[in-house]
């Protein structure tokens, strides 16, 4: 019998398919059984209520989309009172995504969200750090290490560090997160981008810039997932531009043990269930007994010397 079981640190998932934070809500339970998923990942929460960024917050670009939602949140108390009890009815582990503006705020929120019903904490260190002039924690190895080390002291739950593509130090940041105590990496958040309306000559987003997601972003995020999987010993969860089962398979071959689906769910709410079925069919036709046999199976030995040369070239 084909085995889709996926191990991410101490957590066992029934399959490697889960939603990306911010693209999944309780309303999807009206469309399909949420327990078919490997895990549930909540929208990022903050301690206090937040209204988010000015509108417009979303716009389409060729092959993808930009968003500048700004992490609107009903706050920690509302989350604990309403969202966690909702997911208690399901067997799939609940992964809670959190965000804060400083290391101490992150640690406090992490400690207070470490409650029964939460299986792991996804740390959105792609958000601005007010102590570093608004630069995201995950843009630098030093700030990545500092925040993850503090969170490691604040909770016994598994910590998943969500990285940013807006850095030139991808592998260094990944290693820093691992050294500081992260149990897994989510690679990655959206890429900072912009679009302008040529008729009004105004930016298409109310916050001027936003995050690029969708198919156009996939090659970048896939490259990052591959680099991180080669650089660390903790699991990598691929995220970015996944819209087909072929995309899922690419990430797994590149070294990701699981994937998160984001923008594609807006277009087709059932898409994660189709990806599970498609992955199983692919594994059967290729003669695999388990999904773990596919992970990291990329044939890259002959290309490795050239890859190093390209990275080192000016």
C-alpha positions in Angstrom: 0.0 0.0 0.0 1.3 3.5 -0.9 2.5 5.5 2.1 2.0 9.3 2.0 2.9 9.7 5.6 5.2 12.7 6.1 7.4 13.3 9.1 8.3 16.9 10.1 10.3 16.7 13.3 8.1 15.2 15.9 4.9 15.6 13.9 3.5 12.9 11.7 1.3 14.1 8.8 -0.9 11.8 6.8 0.3 13.4 3.6 2.6 16.3 2.6 -0.1 18.7 1.5 -1.2 21.7 3.6 -2.3 25.3 3.1 -0.1 28.3 3.3 -0.9 30.8 6.0 -3.3 33.5 5.0 -5.0 31.4 2.3 -7.0 29.0 4.4 -10.1 29.6 6.5 -12.7 27.6 8.5 -15.2 28.3 5.7 -13.4 25.7 3.5 -14.9 23.0 5.7 -18.2 23.6 3.8 -16.5 22.5 0.6 -14.5 19.4 1.7 -13.4 17.4 4.7 -10.4 19.3 6.1 -9.1 16.1 7.6 -7.9 15.0 4.2 -5.0 17.5 4.5 -1.7 16.7 6.1 -2.0 19.7 8.4 -3.9 23.0 9.0 -2.1 26.3 8.9 -3.9 29.3 10.3 -3.8 32.9 9.0 -1.0 34.7 10.8 -2.1 36.2 14.1 -0.8 39.1 16.2 -1.4 39.7 19.9 -3.5 42.8 19.3 -6.2 43.5 16.8 -5.0 44.8 13.5 -6.9 46.3 10.6 -4.3 45.7 8.0 -3.0 47.8 5.2 -5.0 50.4 3.2 -7.0 49.3 0.1 -6.6 48.1 -2.6 -4.8 45.2 -1.1 -4.7 42.7 -4.0 -4.1 43.0 -7.7 -3.5 40.6 -10.5 -0.3 40.6 -12.5 0.6 38.4 -15.5 0.6 34.8 -14.3 0.4 35.7 -10.6 -0.9 38.2 -8.0 0.3 40.9 -5.7 -1.0 41.3 -2.2 -0.4 43.8 0.6 -2.9 42.6 3.2 -0.9 43.8 6.2 -1.7 40.9 8.6 -5.2 42.0 9.8 -5.9 40.1 13.0 -8.7 39.7 15.5 -6.1 39.3 18.2 -4.9 36.5 20.4 -7.9 36.3 22.8 -10.3 35.9 19.9 -8.1 33.3 18.3 -7.9 31.2 21.4 -11.6 31.5 22.0 -12.8 30.7 18.5 -10.3 29.3 16.1 -8.5 26.7 18.2 -11.8 25.1 19.4 -13.0 24.9 15.7 -9.9 22.8 14.7 -10.2 20.6 17.8 -12.7 18.4 15.9 -10.1 17.4 13.3 -7.2 14.9 13.5 -4.8 16.9 11.3 -2.3 18.9 13.4 -2.9 22.6 13.8 0.0 24.9 12.9 -0.4 28.4 14.2 1.3 31.2 12.3 2.4 34.2 14.5 3.9 37.6 13.8 5.3 40.4 16.0 7.3 43.6 15.6 10.1 42.8 18.1 11.9 39.8 19.6 10.3 40.2 23.0 6.8 40.6 21.5 7.4 37.5 19.5 8.5 35.5 22.5 5.6 36.6 24.6 3.1 35.7 21.9 4.8 32.4 21.3 4.5 31.5 25.0 0.9 32.5 25.2 -0.2 30.6 22.1 1.5 27.4 23.3 -1.7 25.8 24.5 -3.5 22.5 24.0 -4.8 22.0 20.5 -1.7 23.7 18.9 0.7 21.2 17.4 3.4 23.6 16.1 4.1 27.3 15.7 5.0 28.8 12.4 7.1 31.9 13.0 6.6 34.5 10.3 10.0 36.1 10.6 9.4 37.6 7.1 7.6 40.5 8.9 9.2 43.9 9.7 11.5 44.1 12.8 10.9 47.5 14.4 14.2 47.2 16.2 16.1 46.9 12.8 14.6 49.9 11.0 11.7 47.8 9.6 13.9 45.1 8.0 12.5 41.6 8.2 14.0 39.3 10.8 14.8 36.7 8.1 16.8 39.1 5.9 19.9 38.6 8.1 21.4 35.5 9.8 22.0 37.5 13.0 18.4 38.7 13.5 17.1 35.3 12.5 19.2 33.5 15.1 18.3 36.1 17.8 14.5 35.7 17.4 14.4 31.9 16.9 16.7 31.4 20.0 14.4 33.6 22.1 11.3 31.7 20.9 13.1 28.3 21.5 13.2 29.4 25.2 9.6 30.4 25.2 7.9 27.2 24.1 8.4 23.4 23.9 6.3 23.2 20.8 7.9 22.6 17.4 9.0 25.9 15.7 8.7 26.3 11.9 10.6 29.4 10.7 9.1 31.0 7.6 11.8 32.6 5.5 11.8 35.5 3.1 13.0 35.6 -0.5 14.0 39.2 0.0 17.6 38.4 1.1 20.9 37.6 -0.6 21.8 35.3 2.2 19.3 32.4 1.8 21.4 29.5 3.1 23.1 31.6 5.8 19.7 32.5 7.2 18.5 28.9 6.9 21.5 27.7 8.9 21.0 30.4 11.5 17.4 29.3 12.1 18.5 25.7 12.4 21.3 26.6 14.9 19.0 28.6 17.0 16.6 25.8 17.4 14.0 25.8 14.6 12.5 22.4 13.9 11.6 23.1 10.3 11.8 25.8 7.6 9.0 27.1 5.5 10.5 28.3 2.2 9.3 30.8 1.4 7.1 33.9 1.9 6.3 36.3 -0.9 8.7 38.3 -3.0 8.5 42.1 -2.6 7.1 43.5 -5.9 5.1 46.4 -7.4 2.6 47.2 -10.2 1.5 50.6 -11.6 -1.7 51.5 -13.4 -0.6 53.2 -16.6 -3.8 55.1 -16.9 -3.7 56.7 -13.5 0.0 56.4 -13.0 -0.6 55.3 -9.5 0.6 52.1 -7.8 -2.1 49.3 -8.0 -1.7 48.6 -4.2 -2.7 51.0 -1.5 0.6 50.2 0.3 2.6 50.9 -2.9 4.4 47.5 -2.8 3.3 44.0 -1.9 4.2 40.3 -2.1 4.4 38.5 -5.4 2.8 35.0 -5.3 1.5 32.5 -7.8 3.1 30.6 -10.7 5.5 33.4 -11.7 7.2 33.1 -8.3 7.6 29.4 -8.2 11.0 29.1 -9.9 12.5 31.4 -7.3 10.9 29.7 -4.3 11.8 26.3 -5.7 15.4 27.4 -6.0 15.4 28.5 -2.4 13.8 25.3 -1.2 16.5 23.3 -3.0 19.3 25.4 -1.5 18.0 25.2 2.0 17.4 21.5 1.8 21.0 21.1 0.8 22.2 23.3 3.6 20.4 22.2 6.7 19.5 18.9 8.4 16.0 20.0 9.5 13.0 19.5 7.3 12.1 22.1 4.6 8.5 22.8 3.7 8.2 24.2 0.2 5.9 27.2 -0.4 5.5 29.5 -3.4 3.7 29.3 -6.7 2.4 25.8 -6.4 -0.7 25.5 -8.6 -0.4 21.9 -10.1 0.5 18.5 -8.8 3.6 18.7 -11.0 4.7 21.7 -8.9 4.2 19.7 -5.8 6.3 16.9 -7.2 9.1 19.3 -8.2 9.4 20.7 -4.7 9.6 17.2 -3.2 12.2 16.1 -5.7 14.2 19.3 -4.9 14.3 18.2 -1.2 11.2 19.6 0.5 9.4 17.0 2.7 6.1 18.8 2.4 4.5 21.7 0.6 2.1 24.6 1.4 -0.5 25.7 -1.2 -1.5 29.4 -1.2 -2.7 31.5 -4.2 -4.0 28.5 -6.1 -6.7 27.9 -3.4 -8.2 31.3 -4.2 -8.7 30.1 -7.8 -9.8 26.6 -7.0 -10.9 25.9 -3.4 -10.7 22.1 -3.9 -7.2 22.1 -5.4 -5.4 20.7 -2.3 -7.5 17.5 -2.5 -6.8 17.1 -6.2 -3.1 17.5 -5.5 -3.2 14.7 -2.9 -4.9 12.4 -5.4 -2.5 13.5 -8.2 0.6 12.9 -6.0 -0.6 9.4 -5.1 -1.3 8.6 -8.8 2.2 9.8 -9.8 3.9 7.8 -7.1 2.1 4.6 -8.2 3.0 5.1 -11.9 6.6 5.7 -11.0 6.9 2.7 -8.8 7.4 4.4 -5.5 6.3 2.8 -2.3 6.3 5.9 -0.2 6.4 9.7 -0.7 9.6 9.8 1.4 11.4 8.0 -1.4 10.7 10.9 -3.7 12.0 13.6 -1.4 15.4 14.9 -2.4 15.7 12.5 -5.4 16.9 15.3 -7.8 19.7 14.1 -10.0 22.1 17.0 -9.5 25.5 15.5 -9.0 26.8 16.3 -12.5 25.5 19.8 -12.3 26.8 20.7 -8.8 30.2 22.0 -10.0 28.5 24.4 -12.4 26.1 25.5 -9.8 28.8 26.5 -7.5 30.6 28.4 -10.3 27.5 30.3 -11.2 27.0 31.4 -7.6 30.6 32.5 -7.2 30.7 34.5 -10.5 30.6 38.3 -10.2 
